[in-house]
Structures are given as C-alpha cells and as structure tokens.
Amino acid sequence: MTDDTLALEDVVDTLRDADLVMLTTALPDGKLLSHPLSIQGVTDDADVWFFVGLQGGQAEALRAGPQVNLSISQAGSWLSVAGRAEFVEDRDLVEKLWTERAAAYFPDGPDDPNLGLLRVSGESAQFWGLPGGKVAGLAQILKAKVVGERPPGGTATTEL
C-alpha cells in the first residue's frame, strides 16, 4: 500500500484487521468529537458496521451531521476513512453481528432499547505507512531511530 496506490481491497483488509477505530463527528458548533468504537463488521465495499448508544452526545452529533471520519493506527501505519454515517433499523443484522464484547456496553443484549446499529459508508481513504506490516514496521522505525535516519514509508489515497 505504500507505492502511491491504494485499492479498495487494501482499505477493507485494514479495516477488518482492526478491532477498534476512532470515529470523529462534527458538532453543530464546529467542534470535533471522537470516540473509540469496536467494529462489528466490514463489507466488501468498505461499509463499516458499529453498535452505538442511541442517547448521548455521540448519537446527537451523528444525527446532526452524518459526515464522519474513521481513523486506525497500527504499528507503523495509519488509515483515515472519510464517509457518511447512517442509523439503520435491522434487528436481524443486530443479531447476526452481536458479540459478547457488545454485551459489556449493552447489558440487555441485542434487544437493548439504547442499542443502535450504525453504518459508515466510506467515500475516500488515505493510508500512510511502512512496508511489511506491523512487525517489520516497528523494526524499521527502531532501526531508523538508532541510525538517525528517517523511516521509509509512503502515502496513498483512493475514492471508495
């Protein structure tokens, strides 16, 4: 992904490898609000599914402005996905995506009245990173620091 090209498959793979992302929304007054969220699923088209509370600041921000950003940081690489968020009412999909991790946030299970299903449809993505994955990336960063050089790497952007 660091040769100035970024394919949809690269974005999907990176999203699927991540457990958590930071989801950023813009409040009506222009302030940015970010929250860590657990990914519940990723489609082949880079749509990302989350469970979110239907009450509170995050839900209010999502309703007020659907433009969002997802960011992922892994050793030596970063992915930023700009997209549009939408609450979806689909109890069958909630059941399908349900995990025990979700139970920690929604103790009444998939029927919790505060449980919302959110889909973020990616519109564009940008990747910055080092070649070779997490372990190789860490090694390159450490080596560059020891020898006083800048670590290798690159960036790429794509429309989704």
FENMORA-V670555 format. One record per residue. N is the residue number from 1. PHI is phi in degrees with one decimal (* if undefined). Layout:
n=<N N>
phi=<PHI PHI>
//
This chain:
n=<1 2 3 4 5 6 7 8 9 10 11 12 13 14 15 16 17 18 19 20 21 22 23 24 25 26 27 28 29 30 31 32 33 34 35 36 37 38 39 40 41 42 43 44 45 46 47 48 49 50 51 52 53 54 55 56 57 58 59 60 61 62 63 64 65 66 67 68 69 70 71 72 73 74 75 76 77 78 79 80 81 82 83 84 85 86 87 88 89 90 91 92 93 94 95 96 97 98 99 100 101 102 103 104 105 106 107 108 109 110 111 112 113 114 115 116 117 118 119 120 121 122 123 124 125 126 127 128 129 130 131 132 133 134 135 136 137 138 139 140 141 142 143 144 145 146 147 148 149 150 151 152 153 154 155 156 157 158 159 160>
phi=<* -103.4 -104.5 70.6 -124.8 -139.6 -98.1 -52.7 -61.7 -64.3 -64.4 -60.4 -60.8 -65.0 -63.8 -69.2 -79.4 -91.8 -88.6 -127.0 -133.6 -97.9 -104.4 -113.5 -123.7 -104.0 -76.5 -55.8 -85.4 94.9 -69.2 -95.9 -127.5 -120.4 -139.3 -76.5 -134.2 -86.1 -75.0 -96.6 -175.2 -135.8 -85.1 -66.8 -95.0 72.6 -79.0 -117.0 -105.5 -135.6 -100.3 -136.7 -69.9 -82.0 -119.3 111.3 -61.2 -65.4 -63.7 -62.1 -63.7 -65.7 -70.3 -74.9 -153.2 -76.8 -73.0 -135.5 -134.0 -106.6 -130.3 -130.6 -123.5 -128.7 -53.0 82.2 -148.1 -141.7 -128.4 -123.3 -120.9 -92.0 -163.3 -123.1 -99.3 -148.3 -74.9 -125.0 -98.1 -153.5 -62.9 -63.7 -69.3 -57.8 -59.4 -65.0 -88.0 -59.7 -134.4 -64.8 -61.4 -64.5 -62.3 -65.8 -100.4 -128.7 -64.3 -86.1 76.1 -60.6 -95.9 -56.1 -65.6 -89.9 -78.4 -115.6 -103.8 -119.2 -111.5 -108.3 -95.2 -68.9 -110.4 -155.5 -143.5 -133.1 -120.9 -126.5 -179.4 -104.9 -70.1 101.6 88.2 -60.9 -65.4 -64.0 -62.0 -61.6 -61.9 -66.7 -64.6 -63.6 -60.8 -61.8 -66.2 -64.6 -91.0 74.5 -111.0 -85.7 -66.5 -69.1 158.4 -165.5 -140.2 -151.1 -133.0 -147.5 -87.3 -103.1>
//
